[in-house]
């Protein structure tokens, strides 16, 4: 299907000469904004129904417009639509084709609106649709984290600060830390959706319209919860797109940090986990290699989302009211942000529950680095020593352990009593890794039973998602 015969711009009457060919291509957005064809047609259908309700169109004209728009959508989805740079953007391409199909009635569709409020509506519909597609992927990732946390509720590993061994924790507890971060990302996205779901259509070019439009009716048809209350604001701001991209940047920051751990943990130096082969690749010259490409690539893609956020902030920072052509540049960073987030989430949601934890390696690693030193200090406090004095005693014991190559749990009672005579046989109950994690038995702690309780709370949370 072709519409090459319809080459004259619908907005060309004002001009005495044709647009320079380079300028025409330079200023056109159809190369990328055609992605919003569904939203553009959806908005036009609602607008046409509203115009009919208020008496600007009659029922026959409405039927022609609806049939014509359906044919346009069918042509686009069949790959038979001829996109024209001369028609500049998604709106003019669809309107031109519609007018060719149904005649002058197609020209009536634009009554009471402008491309300014039309594109603002399209973008809001697009972001809303993408939010509704991203939320299930976030939930799927959370489900994977819960599954892994439940499976590894008793698995002991070293907890780190400064990437140095700090205290023993359970692997399940560690996974639930990521669950909590993603949970906040979900809440940010849900909150963002509330502000996205606001209808700007009816703002027209910048001042509203003289036609007796019914914006509440249009909003209801399109599922918008509220209507913009200032026409200048309705067409000119893109803070909702910035807010979505800020969510995306925060989410990608979390995924990048998680990726860094997965890369480290899957290395020969850590050997904490094994990533399934389907999420890794090999080396072209080193046959032993198993590269964690998925987490590495997610870590790398985070930078492009940061860049898109900065691009949108910079795009808007110097614009006077109302609409400016600058805003054409909002779509490509927004579209790429959506694609990056959805791809990264899909990869993570598939990968996380398939991770195999090497329990023996995590346990042995937790035994290194004197991870129960704080437990010994707490033990001495319980024996009546001031914490600062306990800290000093344990420091001396650790120094001795470094010299002799012994962990605190490997020292004899006599050796430990040489640092403090308050130490008795029961000290070995707190120096074991199992005793250390079990002692953190409070809400938010790493004890296995607390991990299992947290898993149940997380499941209940997802049920209300």
N, C-alpha and C positions, 0 to 999 in steps of 0.2 A: 504494500500500500504506500502510495506517495502523495505528498501534498506540495510538490515543487511548483505547481501553478500558483500557489498562494504566497508569493515572495515579497509583496509589498508590505512594509511595516504598517501595522494598524495605527501607529502613532506618528506617521510620517508627514502629515499635512502641514505642520508648523514649519518645516524646513524647505529651503530653496535649493539645496544641493544634497546629493547622497552622502551618507557617512563614508569616510575613508575606510577602505577595506581592512587596513590594519587596525584602526580604531574600533571598527565593528567587531573584529575578532578579540581585541584586547578588552573591550568592555562587556562582552557577552559572558553569561554565566551558565548557559544551557549545557555546557560540557559536564558540569557537576551538579547543578541544581535539578536536573531531570530525575535525580534520585527521589525527589519529593513528589513525584507525579500522583501517587495515591492520596497524599495529604492535600495536594492542590485540588484534585477532583472532588475529594470529600468536602473540602471547604466550599467549593463552587456549588455542589449539590445543596448544601445547607443554605447557602446564600440565595439560590434560585427559589427554594421552597419559602424562604422568608419573604422574598420579593412578591411571590404569589399571594402569600397570606395578607400582605398589606395592599394588594391591588395593583402593583406595578406590572406584574406579569399575569397573564390569564392561564387557566389550566392547560389549554392546548399548547401554549408556549412552554410551560413547565415540562410537559411530556416530551416535547421536542428536545429541550435542553438535557433532560435526564437521559433520554435515549442516545443523544449525540455524545454526551460525556461517557456513557457506558461503552459506546463504540470506540471512542478515543482510548479509553483504558484497555480495551481488548486489543487494539492495534499496538499499543505500547508493550503490553505483556506478551504479545506474539512476536515482538521484534520487527513489526512492519511499519512502525511510525517513523516518518522522516523528520528528524530533528534539524531545525534550521538556525544557524548562527545569526542570520539576519533578523530573526524574531527575538533574539537576545536571551530570553529566559524561559523557564518552565511555563510561566503564566501566559505569555504571549504566544508561545508555541501551541499550547492547548486551545487557547481562544481562537487562534487563526484556523486551526483544523476544525474546531466546532462550527465556526462561522461558514467554512466551506461545506460542511456536511448539512447544516440546517438553515443556512441563509441568514437573513437579517436578524432573526431572533437570537442568534449567537452573539450578536453585538450588544444586545440588551442585558446580557448576563452581568456586565461590569457596572451596571447602574448602582450607585450608592456605595461603591468601594473604589479603592486604588490599589495599585500593585504594592504600595507601602504597607497597608494593613493586611493585604493578601499574603505577602511573604512572611510578615510577622506571625500570622495565623498558621501558615504552613510549617514554620520552624517549630512553633510550640506543639503542633500536632505531631511532628516528627520526633521531637525529644520525648514527648509523652509516650509515644509508641515504643521508643527505644528503652525508656525507663521500665515499661511494662515487660519488655523482653529481657532486660538485664536482671531484674529482681529475682526471677526464677533461677537464673544461673548463680546468683549470690547464695540463694537458699541451697542449691545443689552443692556448692562448695562447703557451706556450713554443715550440711548433712555428712559430707565426706570427713570433715574434721571431727565431728561427733563420733562417727564410726571408728576412726583411728584412735581417738582419745579413749573410747570405751575399751577397745581391744588392748590398749597399752596402759591401762590405768595403774598397773603394778610395776611397769617397766621403769627401772631406775636409770637415770642419766645424769651427767653433770649439768648443773645450772651455771651460767656464765655471767660475769660482769667484766667489761673491758676485754672480752674474749679469753679471760682467765678463769680457771675453775673457781667457783664461788661456794655453792652449796648443792647437795644432791637434790634433784627434783624428779618427779615422774614424767615420763614421756607424754602421758595423757594430759597432765597439767600443762605442759608446754604447748600441746596442740590447742588446748582450750584458750590459751592466751591469744592465739590467732583468731579463734572463734569470736572472742570479745571484740577484737579490732574490726573484724568484718561486720559484726553486729552493729557497731557504730556507723560503719559505712552504709549499711542498709538504712539505718535511721536517717542519715544525711540525705540519702537518695529519696526516701519517702517524703521527707520534708521539702526537698527541692521540687518534687512533683506537684506539691500544693501550689507553689508559685508559678510553675510552668503552666498549670491548668487554668489559665486566665485568658479570656477571649479579647483580642485587640480589634477584630473585624468590626467595622462600623466607625473606626477612627478616620477612615478614608485616607487622603493624602497627609493631612496633619490637623485639620480643624473640625473633623466630623463632616456630615453631609446634610443637605437640605431636604433629602427624601425622608418620608415617614417610616424609617426602618424600625424593626423590632429586634434589638440586640439580644434581649432575654430569650426570645424564641430561637435565634441562631445558636446561642450558647447551649441551650437545652439539646438541640439537635446534634451538636458536636460533642456533647458531654463535658463542657467546660463548667467548672464550679462557680466561677465568678467572671465579671466583665471589667476590663480596664476602665477607670473612671476619668481619665484625661487623655484626649486624643493625641496630644503631642507626645506624651509618654508612651502611649500604645504603639506608635509606629517607630519610635526612635531608639528605645533602649534594648540592649541584649544582655542585661544582667542575668536573666534566667539561663541563658546559654553559658555565661561565665560561671554561674553557680553550678551547673551540671558538670562543666569541665573541671571546676575546683573539686567536686566530689570525685571525679575520675582520677585526678592527680593524687588525691589522698589515698584512694583505693590502690592505685598503682604503686604508691610508695609502700603500702603494706605488703603488696604482692612481691615487690622488689626485695624488701627485707627478708621475707619468707624464702624467696628464691636464693638469696645469699646463703641462708642456712642450709637449704637443700643441696646447693653446690658444694659447700664445705663438708656436710655430713656424708655425702656420697663419694668423697675423695678417699684415696688410699690412706691418707694421713688420719682420717677420722673413722671411716667405715661404720658409721652409725646406722645408715640406711642403704637399701638397694632400691634404685628406681627401676621400674619395669623397662624392658628393652624397647618397648614401643614408644617410650618418651625420650629415647636417647639415640645417638648416632655414633658411628665409629670414626676412626682416623684413616686418612688416605694412605699413610705410610707406617703408622704404628698399630699393629694388629691387636695389641692388648688394650687399646683405649676404648672406654665407654663414656662418651661425653654427655653431660646433663644439659642437652640443648634447650629443652623447654624452659626450665627455670632461668637459664642464662639469657634466653631471648626475651622472656618477660622482664627480666631485670634491665635489659637494654631498651626495650620499648617504653619503659617508664619515662625516659628522657624526652621522647617525642610528645607525650601527653603534657609534661611540664611545659614544653615549648608551645603547645597549642593554647594552654592557659595564658601564658605570657602574651601570645599573639592576640588573643581576644581582649585582654586587658589593655594592651597597647592600642588596638584598633579603636576602642571606645574612648580612650582617655582625653582626646582633644576635640571631640565632635560637638558642635553646637546643635541645639534643637532646630529642625526635627530630623527627618531622615536624610542621610547622606549616602552617596554611592560607596563610600568606604565599607558600608555594612554588607556589601556583596562578598567581602572577604571573610565573613563569619562562617560560611558553610564548609569550606574545605577542612579547616582545623576541627570543626565540630564533627563532621562526618568521619574523619580519621580517628578522632578520639573514640567515637562510638565503636568503630571497627576494632580498634586496639583493645578496648576494654572487653568487648564481647569475646574476642579471640583468646585473650589472656585468661578470662574467667572459665571459658570452656576447657582450656588446657588444664588449668588447675583443678577444676571440679572433677575431671576425668582421672587426673594423676594422683591426687591426695589419698583417696581410699585404697589405691593400689600399692602404696608404699610398703615395703617390707622392712621392719625394724630389726637390726642386728642386736638383740638384747645382751648377748655376752659382751659385745664391744662397748656398748653404752655403760654397762655395769663396771667393766674394767676401767673405763675412762673416769667414771665417778670416783673410783678408789684412788686415783692419782690427784695430786694437787691439794691434799689435806682438806677435802671438802667438808669434813665433819668438825673442823676447828671451832666454828661458832657453837656447835653443839657442846663441845667441851667447855667453852667459856660459860655457856648458859648453865651447864651442870655445876660449875664452881660457884656461880651466883646462888644457885640453889643450896649450896653448902655453906653459904654465909659470906662469901667473898664479894667485895665491891666489883662491879663490872670492869672498871678500869684495871684493877689488880688482876682480875681473871684474864683480861686481854693480854696483860704482860706475861702471865704464866704460860698461856697458850702460845704466845709468840716464841718463848724460849723452847717450848716443846717442839714447835714446828722447825725452828732452827736446828735442833738436834736431829729431827727426822730428815732434814735435807742433807745433813752431814753423814748420816748412817744409811740413808736410802730406805728408811722405814716410814710407813704411814702411822698415824696416831693409833689406829686400831691394832697395829702390829707390835707396838711397844709393850713391854712387860709392865705389870702393875708396879713393880719396884722402880722401874725407870720413870714412870709417870709420877709416882710419889716423890721422886727426887725433885720434881718441879713444884709440888704442893702436897703437903701431908694430909690434906682434906680429901684427897682422891682415894676411893675405896673400890672394891671389886665390881660394884654396880656400874662403874664408869663405862664398862664395855657394852652395856645395853644402849648407851647413847652414841657410842662411837661407830656402831654398825650403820651401813647405808639404810638398811630397812628401818632401823630405829629412828634415824634422822628424819626420813620423810614421813613416817607414821606420827611423829611428834608434832608435825604442823597440821594438827587436826582442828581446823576452824574454817569458817566460811572464807573462801579465797585461798586457802592453804593447799599444799601439794600432797597431803596424805591421800592414799588410794581411795579411801571411803569418801573423802571430800571430792575427789575427781569423779567418782561414780554419781554422787549427788549432783554435781555440776552438770554432768551429762544429762541427767533426768530433767534438770531445769532447762537446759538448752533444747531438749526435745519438746518440752512443753511450750517454749517460746516459738519454736518453728511451727507448731501446730496452730498458733494464732497468727502466723505470718500472712 
